Amino acid sequence: MNDAFELSKRPGAYALLLHLSRPLRLPIARLRRPTLAAGHYVYCGSAHGPGGLAARVGRHLRHGKTRRWHVDHLTERGEVVDVLCVPDGSECELIRRFGRMAAVGEPVAGFGSSDCQQCTTHLLSVPAAFDLTA
Ligand SMILES: [Zn+2]
């Protein structure tokens, strides 16, 4: 499945375009167990470990992994339909860029952004035909 996307081995930021075909209740007590509606979402993160973006995004694309991060609940129950890799990029800049687009929302405050001082969330709800490269 990784072959479907162009993944850089450099460190940097990435965006996942995810699709949930049914509502998903997130079993995250700290976020008050919110329910995400069926639809499309964009999650932005960064990868600075060994293997860079390819290793981190490859993990997101695999099913059956231990749920370690908030986004693992979405990648396990939903489908990753597109990936954008930005070598040396910042996930917060990606969130700001996508956040300015039409019909984009912030469904869960604090999602994926526990360590972030800049963003309300690293998960956005987006329209169906959303284009990560627009
Ligand atoms: Zn941020």
Backbone and ligand atoms as CSV (ligand in chain L), in Angstrom:
chain,resi,resn,atom,element,x,y,z
A,1,MET,N,N,0.844,-1.208,0.000
A,1,MET,CA,C,0.000,0.000,0.000
A,1,MET,C,C,0.872,1.248,0.000
A,2,ASN,N,N,2.060,1.140,0.624
A,2,ASN,CA,C,2.959,2.302,0.669
A,2,ASN,C,C,3.359,2.752,-0.731
A,3,ASP,N,N,3.355,1.800,-1.676
A,3,ASP,CA,C,3.755,2.129,-3.031
A,3,ASP,C,C,2.802,3.132,-3.669
A,4,ALA,N,N,1.611,3.261,-3.112
A,4,ALA,CA,C,0.620,4.168,-3.676
A,4,ALA,C,C,0.997,5.626,-3.444
A,5,PHE,N,N,1.900,5.874,-2.509
A,5,PHE,CA,C,2.240,7.256,-2.162
A,5,PHE,C,C,3.740,7.476,-2.295
A,6,GLU,N,N,4.099,8.700,-2.610
A,6,GLU,CA,C,5.505,9.060,-2.696
A,6,GLU,C,C,5.967,9.519,-1.317
A,7,LEU,N,N,6.799,8.692,-0.679
A,7,LEU,CA,C,7.191,8.975,0.697
A,7,LEU,C,C,8.683,9.278,0.770
A,8,SER,N,N,9.026,10.411,1.357
A,8,SER,CA,C,10.414,10.812,1.494
A,8,SER,C,C,11.037,10.187,2.735
A,9,LYS,N,N,12.319,9.829,2.654
A,9,LYS,CA,C,13.021,9.313,3.828
A,9,LYS,C,C,13.580,10.444,4.688
A,10,ARG,N,N,13.384,11.665,4.240
A,10,ARG,CA,C,13.869,12.814,5.026
A,10,ARG,C,C,12.894,13.120,6.161
A,11,PRO,N,N,13.375,13.820,7.181
A,11,PRO,CA,C,12.468,14.271,8.246
A,11,PRO,C,C,11.606,15.412,7.736
A,12,GLY,N,N,10.505,15.677,8.432
A,12,GLY,CA,C,9.664,16.783,8.020
A,12,GLY,C,C,8.245,16.623,8.502
A,13,ALA,N,N,7.328,17.243,7.780
A,13,ALA,CA,C,5.916,17.224,8.149
A,13,ALA,C,C,5.120,16.477,7.093
A,14,TYR,N,N,3.952,15.992,7.511
A,14,TYR,CA,C,3.088,15.278,6.578
A,14,TYR,C,C,1.643,15.600,6.897
A,15,ALA,N,N,0.803,15.395,5.901
A,15,ALA,CA,C,-0.639,15.503,6.101
A,15,ALA,C,C,-1.275,14.222,5.577
A,16,LEU,N,N,-2.203,13.679,6.349
A,16,LEU,CA,C,-2.982,12.516,5.930
A,16,LEU,C,C,-4.395,12.979,5.637
A,17,LEU,N,N,-4.918,12.601,4.471
A,17,LEU,CA,C,-6.340,12.792,4.187
A,17,LEU,C,C,-7.026,11.469,4.508
A,18,LEU,N,N,-7.947,11.511,5.461
A,18,LEU,CA,C,-8.590,10.293,5.961
A,18,LEU,C,C,-10.072,10.305,5.668
A,19,HIS,N,N,-10.618,9.114,5.467
A,19,HIS,CA,C,-12.059,8.992,5.286
A,19,HIS,C,C,-12.636,8.025,6.309
A,20,LEU,N,N,-13.661,8.480,7.000
A,20,LEU,CA,C,-14.423,7.621,7.907
A,20,LEU,C,C,-15.749,7.323,7.232
A,21,SER,N,N,-16.045,6.047,7.005
A,21,SER,CA,C,-17.305,5.694,6.343
A,21,SER,C,C,-18.458,5.647,7.336
A,22,ARG,N,N,-18.135,5.651,8.637
A,22,ARG,CA,C,-19.181,5.700,9.666
A,22,ARG,C,C,-18.652,6.515,10.839
A,23,PRO,N,N,-19.532,6.980,11.723
A,23,PRO,CA,C,-19.064,7.775,12.864
A,23,PRO,C,C,-18.105,6.965,13.734
A,24,LEU,N,N,-17.157,7.659,14.349
A,24,LEU,CA,C,-16.147,6.991,15.183
A,24,LEU,C,C,-16.063,7.687,16.534
A,25,ARG,N,N,-16.363,6.928,17.571
A,25,ARG,CA,C,-16.198,7.462,18.925
A,25,ARG,C,C,-14.751,7.233,19.346
A,26,LEU,N,N,-14.097,8.307,19.762
A,26,LEU,CA,C,-12.685,8.208,20.140
A,26,LEU,C,C,-12.578,7.878,21.630
A,27,PRO,N,N,-11.951,6.746,21.973
A,27,PRO,CA,C,-11.865,6.343,23.384
A,27,PRO,C,C,-10.735,7.075,24.102
A,28,ILE,N,N,-10.763,8.405,24.002
A,28,ILE,CA,C,-9.683,9.215,24.593
A,28,ILE,C,C,-10.291,10.056,25.714
A,29,ALA,N,N,-10.092,9.602,26.940
A,29,ALA,CA,C,-10.754,10.227,28.089
A,29,ALA,C,C,-10.381,11.704,28.203
A,30,ARG,N,N,-9.105,12.015,27.942
A,30,ARG,CA,C,-8.635,13.393,28.084
A,30,ARG,C,C,-9.377,14.354,27.157
A,31,LEU,N,N,-9.857,13.830,26.049
A,31,LEU,CA,C,-10.594,14.669,25.099
A,31,LEU,C,C,-12.101,14.489,25.258
A,32,ARG,N,N,-12.517,13.835,26.349
A,32,ARG,CA,C,-13.933,13.607,26.671
A,32,ARG,C,C,-14.630,12.705,25.670
A,33,ARG,N,N,-13.885,11.757,25.127
A,33,ARG,CA,C,-14.443,10.728,24.233
A,33,ARG,C,C,-15.383,11.294,23.164
A,34,PRO,N,N,-14.860,12.166,22.317
A,34,PRO,CA,C,-15.721,12.776,21.283
A,34,PRO,C,C,-16.055,11.775,20.180
A,35,THR,N,N,-17.130,12.042,19.465
A,35,THR,CA,C,-17.489,11.223,18.301
A,35,THR,C,C,-17.242,12.040,17.035
A,36,LEU,N,N,-16.482,11.454,16.117
A,36,LEU,CA,C,-16.269,12.079,14.816
A,36,LEU,C,C,-17.356,11.589,13.880
A,37,ALA,N,N,-17.975,12.512,13.162
A,37,ALA,CA,C,-18.982,12.144,12.160
A,37,ALA,C,C,-18.298,11.442,10.994
A,38,ALA,N,N,-19.055,10.659,10.252
A,38,ALA,CA,C,-18.530,10.108,9.005
A,38,ALA,C,C,-18.125,11.267,8.104
A,39,GLY,N,N,-17.065,11.086,7.349
A,39,GLY,CA,C,-16.620,12.154,6.465
A,39,GLY,C,C,-15.118,12.147,6.302
A,40,HIS,N,N,-14.606,13.290,5.826
A,40,HIS,CA,C,-13.181,13.411,5.537
A,40,HIS,C,C,-12.486,14.296,6.561
A,41,TYR,N,N,-11.254,13.916,6.868
A,41,TYR,CA,C,-10.447,14.629,7.865
A,41,TYR,C,C,-9.020,14.755,7.370
A,42,VAL,N,N,-8.346,15.807,7.830
A,42,VAL,CA,C,-6.914,15.954,7.566
A,42,VAL,C,C,-6.195,15.990,8.907
A,43,TYR,N,N,-5.205,15.125,9.035
A,43,TYR,CA,C,-4.347,15.119,10.219
A,43,TYR,C,C,-2.949,15.540,9.791
A,44,CYS,N,N,-2.334,16.442,10.553
A,44,CYS,CA,C,-0.971,16.874,10.243
A,44,CYS,C,C,-0.054,16.501,11.394
A,45,GLY,N,N,1.086,15.926,11.049
A,45,GLY,CA,C,2.075,15.528,12.051
A,45,GLY,C,C,3.471,15.736,11.512
A,46,SER,N,N,4.462,15.371,12.338
A,46,SER,CA,C,5.843,15.498,11.900
A,46,SER,C,C,6.595,14.223,12.230
A,47,ALA,N,N,7.681,14.000,11.502
A,47,ALA,CA,C,8.504,12.805,11.669
A,47,ALA,C,C,9.961,13.228,11.715
A,48,HIS,N,N,10.589,12.943,12.828
A,48,HIS,CA,C,12.009,13.292,12.949
A,48,HIS,C,C,12.846,12.093,13.361
A,49,GLY,N,N,12.236,10.904,13.396
A,49,GLY,CA,C,12.959,9.703,13.809
A,49,GLY,C,C,13.669,9.038,12.640
A,50,PRO,N,N,14.276,7.870,12.901
A,50,PRO,CA,C,14.949,7.111,11.830
A,50,PRO,C,C,13.961,6.741,10.726
A,51,GLY,N,N,14.409,6.872,9.485
A,51,GLY,CA,C,13.515,6.543,8.365
A,51,GLY,C,C,12.641,7.693,7.945
A,52,GLY,N,N,12.691,8.790,8.722
A,52,GLY,CA,C,12.021,10.020,8.327
A,52,GLY,C,C,10.535,9.850,8.060
A,53,LEU,N,N,10.065,10.605,7.077
A,53,LEU,CA,C,8.636,10.626,6.752
A,53,LEU,C,C,8.140,9.255,6.285
A,54,ALA,N,N,8.972,8.540,5.526
A,54,ALA,CA,C,8.539,7.245,4.989
A,54,ALA,C,C,8.212,6.281,6.125
A,55,ALA,N,N,9.039,6.264,7.165
A,55,ALA,CA,C,8.812,5.336,8.275
A,55,ALA,C,C,7.547,5.704,9.042
A,56,ARG,N,N,7.373,7.006,9.319
A,56,ARG,CA,C,6.216,7.417,10.104
A,56,ARG,C,C,4.913,7.247,9.333
A,57,VAL,N,N,4.916,7.705,8.090
A,57,VAL,CA,C,3.687,7.584,7.301
A,57,VAL,C,C,3.401,6.113,7.012
A,58,GLY,N,N,4.441,5.325,6.775
A,58,GLY,CA,C,4.261,3.890,6.579
A,58,GLY,C,C,3.575,3.255,7.775
A,59,ARG,N,N,3.933,3.700,8.963
A,59,ARG,CA,C,3.262,3.193,10.176
A,59,ARG,C,C,1.778,3.556,10.151
A,60,HIS,N,N,1.480,4.800,9.781
A,60,HIS,CA,C,0.071,5.218,9.717
A,60,HIS,C,C,-0.730,4.354,8.746
A,61,LEU,N,N,-0.081,3.881,7.687
A,61,LEU,CA,C,-0.798,3.131,6.648
A,61,LEU,C,C,-1.020,1.673,7.028
A,62,ARG,N,N,-0.300,1.194,8.043
A,62,ARG,CA,C,-0.448,-0.214,8.457
A,62,ARG,C,C,-1.613,-0.376,9.417
A,63,HIS,N,N,-2.308,-1.477,9.281
A,63,HIS,CA,C,-3.383,-1.761,10.230
A,63,HIS,C,C,-2.897,-2.755,11.280
A,64,GLY,N,N,-3.569,-2.795,12.410
A,64,GLY,CA,C,-3.229,-3.732,13.460
A,64,GLY,C,C,-2.129,-3.265,14.385
A,65,LYS,N,N,-1.807,-1.965,14.342
A,65,LYS,CA,C,-0.746,-1.452,15.211
A,65,LYS,C,C,-1.292,-1.115,16.599
A,66,THR,N,N,-0.402,-1.030,17.561
A,66,THR,CA,C,-0.769,-0.573,18.895
A,66,THR,C,C,-1.176,0.888,18.811
A,67,ARG,N,N,-2.268,1.242,19.462
A,67,ARG,CA,C,-2.741,2.631,19.389
A,67,ARG,C,C,-1.974,3.490,20.378
A,68,ARG,N,N,-1.054,4.253,19.821
A,68,ARG,CA,C,-0.139,5.040,20.630
A,68,ARG,C,C,-0.501,6.523,20.586
A,69,TRP,N,N,-0.847,6.993,19.394
A,69,TRP,CA,C,-1.195,8.399,19.231
A,69,TRP,C,C,-2.692,8.536,18.970
A,70,HIS,N,N,-3.221,9.727,19.181
A,70,HIS,CA,C,-4.639,9.969,18.924
A,70,HIS,C,C,-5.033,9.528,17.518
A,71,VAL,N,N,-4.188,9.851,16.559
A,71,VAL,CA,C,-4.542,9.591,15.153
A,71,VAL,C,C,-4.598,8.103,14.844
A,72,ASP,N,N,-3.984,7.273,15.690
A,72,ASP,CA,C,-4.019,5.829,15.435
A,72,ASP,C,C,-5.456,5.306,15.411
A,73,HIS,N,N,-6.343,5.918,16.155
A,73,HIS,CA,C,-7.743,5.484,16.143
A,73,HIS,C,C,-8.362,5.709,14.758
A,74,LEU,N,N,-7.996,6.819,14.116
A,74,LEU,CA,C,-8.539,7.102,12.779
A,74,LEU,C,C,-7.904,6.234,11.708
A,75,THR,N,N,-6.598,6.015,11.810
A,75,THR,CA,C,-5.950,5.229,10.754
A,75,THR,C,C,-6.337,3.758,10.865
A,76,GLU,N,N,-6.710,3.309,12.064
A,76,GLU,CA,C,-7.148,1.918,12.213
A,76,GLU,C,C,-8.581,1.724,11.725
A,77,ARG,N,N,-9.449,2.687,12.005
A,77,ARG,CA,C,-10.877,2.503,11.675
A,77,ARG,C,C,-11.261,3.164,10.363
A,78,GLY,N,N,-10.458,4.118,9.921
A,78,GLY,CA,C,-10.743,4.820,8.679
A,78,GLY,C,C,-9.762,4.412,7.599
A,79,GLU,N,N,-9.829,5.125,6.494
A,79,GLU,CA,C,-8.961,4.831,5.361
A,79,GLU,C,C,-8.131,6.066,5.049
A,80,VAL,N,N,-6.816,5.881,4.875
A,80,VAL,CA,C,-5.958,6.981,4.430
A,80,VAL,C,C,-6.094,7.056,2.915
A,81,VAL,N,N,-6.676,8.138,2.401
A,81,VAL,CA,C,-6.919,8.222,0.963
A,81,VAL,C,C,-5.880,9.061,0.233
A,82,ASP,N,N,-5.136,9.888,0.971
A,82,ASP,CA,C,-4.051,10.638,0.333
A,82,ASP,C,C,-3.050,11.052,1.398
A,83,VAL,N,N,-1.819,11.278,0.936
A,83,VAL,CA,C,-0.728,11.663,1.829
A,83,VAL,C,C,0.047,12.797,1.162
A,84,LEU,N,N,0.391,13.804,1.938
A,84,LEU,CA,C,1.292,14.858,1.466
A,84,LEU,C,C,2.507,14.875,2.381
A,85,CYS,N,N,3.698,14.735,1.804
A,85,CYS,CA,C,4.942,14.818,2.583
A,85,CYS,C,C,5.628,16.143,2.276
A,86,VAL,N,N,6.073,16.845,3.316
A,86,VAL,CA,C,6.794,18.105,3.151
A,86,VAL,C,C,8.121,17.997,3.892
A,87,PRO,N,N,9.179,17.518,3.208
A,87,PRO,CA,C,10.478,17.398,3.870
A,87,PRO,C,C,10.895,18.728,4.483
A,88,ASP,N,N,11.369,18.681,5.712
A,88,ASP,CA,C,11.787,19.855,6.481
A,88,ASP,C,C,10.633,20.813,6.782
A,89,GLY,N,N,9.404,20.383,6.546
A,89,GLY,CA,C,8.257,21.251,6.785
A,89,GLY,C,C,7.783,21.207,8.230
A,90,SER,N,N,6.792,22.043,8.532
A,90,SER,CA,C,6.215,22.130,9.870
A,90,SER,C,C,4.746,21.737,9.823
A,91,GLU,N,N,4.343,20.827,10.724
A,91,GLU,CA,C,2.940,20.404,10.732
A,91,GLU,C,C,2.031,21.556,11.129
A,92,CYS,N,N,2.521,22.476,11.939
A,92,CYS,CA,C,1.693,23.608,12.362
A,92,CYS,C,C,1.435,24.558,11.181
A,93,GLU,N,N,2.439,24.713,10.312
A,93,GLU,CA,C,2.230,25.529,9.114
A,93,GLU,C,C,1.198,24.880,8.198
A,94,LEU,N,N,1.247,23.539,8.089
A,94,LEU,CA,C,0.247,22.839,7.269
A,94,LEU,C,C,-1.147,23.070,7.836
A,95,ILE,N,N,-1.285,22.956,9.155
A,95,ILE,CA,C,-2.586,23.173,9.794
A,95,ILE,C,C,-3.085,24.588,9.505
A,96,ARG,N,N,-2.189,25.571,9.598
A,96,ARG,CA,C,-2.596,26.961,9.331
A,96,ARG,C,C,-3.034,27.127,7.882
A,97,ARG,N,N,-2.270,26.488,6.959
A,97,ARG,CA,C,-2.601,26.623,5.535
A,97,ARG,C,C,-3.975,26.000,5.245
A,98,PHE,N,N,-4.169,24.763,5.712
A,98,PHE,CA,C,-5.448,24.091,5.440
A,98,PHE,C,C,-6.592,24.777,6.197
A,99,GLY,N,N,-6.293,25.283,7.372
A,99,GLY,CA,C,-7.321,25.901,8.206
A,99,GLY,C,C,-7.944,27.137,7.582
A,100,ARG,N,N,-7.227,27.760,6.640
A,100,ARG,CA,C,-7.749,28.967,5.972
A,100,ARG,C,C,-8.686,28.623,4.830
A,101,MET,N,N,-8.752,27.342,4.445
A,101,MET,CA,C,-9.558,26.970,3.279
A,101,MET,C,C,-11.041,26.893,3.643
A,102,ALA,N,N,-11.852,26.959,2.597
A,102,ALA,CA,C,-13.301,27.002,2.790
A,102,ALA,C,C,-13.825,25.697,3.383
A,103,ALA,N,N,-14.795,25.804,4.270
A,103,ALA,CA,C,-15.533,24.655,4.824
A,103,ALA,C,C,-14.645,23.704,5.624
A,104,VAL,N,N,-13.537,24.230,6.164
A,104,VAL,CA,C,-12.664,23.415,7.009
A,104,VAL,C,C,-12.977,23.726,8.470
A,105,GLY,N,N,-13.102,22.682,9.291
A,105,GLY,CA,C,-13.446,22.867,10.695
A,105,GLY,C,C,-12.465,22.187,11.631
A,106,GLU,N,N,-12.616,22.502,12.928
A,106,GLU,CA,C,-11.776,21.891,13.964
A,106,GLU,C,C,-12.682,21.063,14.865
A,107,PRO,N,N,-12.849,19.763,14.564
A,107,PRO,CA,C,-13.855,18.961,15.272
A,107,PRO,C,C,-13.504,18.638,16.725
A,108,VAL,N,N,-12.218,18.504,17.045
A,108,VAL,CA,C,-11.828,18.095,18.404
A,108,VAL,C,C,-10.626,18.914,18.865
A,109,ALA,N,N,-10.861,19.845,19.799
A,109,ALA,CA,C,-9.749,20.627,20.331
A,109,ALA,C,C,-8.783,19.697,21.064
A,110,GLY,N,N,-7.501,19.894,20.824
A,110,GLY,CA,C,-6.479,19.116,21.520
A,110,GLY,C,C,-6.077,17.832,20.831
A,111,PHE,N,N,-6.717,17.503,19.700
A,111,PHE,CA,C,-6.411,16.242,19.021
A,111,PHE,C,C,-5.028,16.306,18.383
A,112,GLY,N,N,-4.132,15.456,18.842
A,112,GLY,CA,C,-2.787,15.380,18.257
A,112,GLY,C,C,-1.915,16.572,18.538
A,113,SER,N,N,-2.399,17.485,19.361
A,113,SER,CA,C,-1.644,18.726,19.567
A,113,SER,C,C,-1.307,18.952,21.037
A,114,SER,N,N,-1.251,17.861,21.809
A,114,SER,CA,C,-0.955,17.999,23.243
A,114,SER,C,C,0.356,18.739,23.494
A,115,ASP,N,N,1.328,18.535,22.589
A,115,ASP,CA,C,2.650,19.150,22.787
A,115,ASP,C,C,2.785,20.462,22.026
A,116,CYS,N,N,1.733,20.917,21.390
A,116,CYS,CA,C,1.836,22.076,20.512
A,116,CYS,C,C,1.347,23.333,21.219
A,117,GLN,N,N,2.163,24.374,21.161
A,117,GLN,CA,C,1.797,25.640,21.784
A,117,GLN,C,C,1.045,26.548,20.808
A,118,GLN,N,N,1.062,26.192,19.510
A,118,GLN,CA,C,0.552,27.110,18.490
A,118,GLN,C,C,-0.858,26.792,18.025
A,119,CYS,N,N,-1.201,25.502,18.020
A,119,CYS,CA,C,-2.439,25.089,17.363
A,119,CYS,C,C,-3.487,24.641,18.378
A,120,THR,N,N,-4.748,24.838,18.037
A,120,THR,CA,C,-5.852,24.304,18.822
A,120,THR,C,C,-5.927,22.796,18.661
A,121,THR,N,N,-5.620,22.328,17.457
A,121,THR,CA,C,-5.754,20.915,17.123
A,121,THR,C,C,-4.890,20.622,15.910
A,122,HIS,N,N,-4.533,19.352,15.731
A,122,HIS,CA,C,-3.843,18.948,14.507
A,122,HIS,C,C,-4.744,18.094,13.628
A,123,LEU,N,N,-6.069,18.151,13.908
A,123,LEU,CA,C,-7.046,17.419,13.090
A,123,LEU,C,C,-8.101,18.394,12.584
A,124,LEU,N,N,-8.316,18.378,11.276
A,124,LEU,CA,C,-9.315,19.245,10.659
A,124,LEU,C,C,-10.373,18.402,9.971
A,125,SER,N,N,-11.613,18.868,10.005
A,125,SER,CA,C,-12.644,18.253,9.162
A,125,SER,C,C,-12.658,19.024,7.849
A,126,VAL,N,N,-12.755,18.294,6.734
A,126,VAL,CA,C,-12.639,18.926,5.424
A,126,VAL,C,C,-13.747,18.423,4.492
A,127,PRO,N,N,-14.030,19.179,3.424
A,127,PRO,CA,C,-15.045,18.733,2.465
A,127,PRO,C,C,-14.576,17.477,1.708
A,128,ALA,N,N,-15.512,16.797,1.069
A,128,ALA,CA,C,-15.245,15.497,0.435
A,128,ALA,C,C,-14.168,15.569,-0.646
A,129,ALA,N,N,-14.172,16.608,-1.451
A,129,ALA,CA,C,-13.238,16.660,-2.578
A,129,ALA,C,C,-11.952,17.389,-2.212
A,130,PHE,N,N,-11.564,17.340,-0.951
A,130,PHE,CA,C,-10.410,18.125,-0.491
A,130,PHE,C,C,-9.125,17.689,-1.191
A,131,ASP,N,N,-8.317,18.678,-1.576
A,131,ASP,CA,C,-7.057,18.417,-2.288
A,131,ASP,C,C,-5.883,18.895,-1.434
A,132,LEU,N,N,-5.052,17.951,-0.968
A,132,LEU,CA,C,-3.917,18.305,-0.104
A,132,LEU,C,C,-2.904,19.191,-0.801
A,133,THR,N,N,-2.870,19.147,-2.134
A,133,THR,CA,C,-1.851,19.894,-2.859
A,133,THR,C,C,-2.349,21.241,-3.362
A,134,ALA,N,N,-3.616,21.560,-3.046
A,134,ALA,CA,C,-4.183,22.821,-3.554
A,134,ALA,C,C,-3.513,24.024,-2.880
L,1,ZN,ZN,ZN,0.698,22.769,15.936
